[in-house]
């Protein structure tokens, strides 16, 4: 963030950056922060039928981030002013043609595997949405203290991710460290992986794993045309059983990530390593100390 941005007439941006400066100075640590924006009314993943119904309800609400979103911030205290974000962004779609894919091309649940044109959120977009969430309570955050060496590795990762053009691919199952691009939550979690944090500790709280039935998948994966009404009007449409052909789908769920913060605040679950709970406006947050985790060495990407 340069001086011109800081002197912007946008009061929200000014207040946001003042808070970040204060937060980081009190923390006295380099940090990677995941900001979780839940979907407006939640997504019901119990069956394909309930999922589609809740996706349409969120879409009809007119609110932003209808399936949830995750932003990531990097605050490396040995660069610039302590607390200034060196990186504040997130993965998103560059164009949304999901309505055409579902209605006209019969993708059905194949939409869950589709690779969309992607881009990274601008700092201005992230700042606005994060501060809006702080005021409304539709936001939570998880700050991980990391070593200076680890923070530098994360800055290198973010730069190389852009330079290699991986930000041009956006999809729910995409694996960022394999050069496939990412969904928003996978992109955020990948920073923890690059930092050497064992993300398996969090998957049971943040992730989902589904067997998506082949009979409900249209598009390039199967060559079939699956009308939307086949799922929307069929309450008996279920995820695949063990004897049925399916495609596996594992992903990180922004709604579950947001819910995890609330669960920790209520004492329902414990953080895997030392930390504290925080409050920023109407937003709940966690701060976890990962500084003792050794900085990984060697190549960042696995492709």
KABEL-V53369 format. One record per run of one state. SS is the DSSP state (a for helix, b for strand, c for the rest). FROM is the first residue (numbers start at 1). TO is the last residue. If there is no record, write none. Layout:
BEGIN
[[SS FROM TO] [SS FROM TO]]
END
This chain:
BEGIN
[[c 1 2] [a 3 6] [c 7 10] [a 11 27] [c 28 29] [b 30 37] [c 38 47] [a 48 60] [c 61 68] [b 69 75] [c 76 86] [b 87 89] [c 90 90] [b 91 93] [c 94 97] [a 98 103] [c 104 106] [b 107 108] [a 109 113] [c 114 115] [b 116 120] [c 121 122] [a 123 136] [c 137 139] [b 140 146] [c 147 147] [a 148 163] [c 164 165] [a 166 168] [b 169 170] [c 171 175] [a 176 178] [c 179 183] [a 184 194] [c 195 199] [a 200 206] [b 207 213] [a 214 216] [b 217 217] [c 218 225] [b 226 226] [c 227 228] [a 229 232] [c 233 245] [b 246 252] [c 253 253] [a 254 265] [c 266 274] [b 275 280] [c 281 282] [b 283 289] [c 290 303]]
END
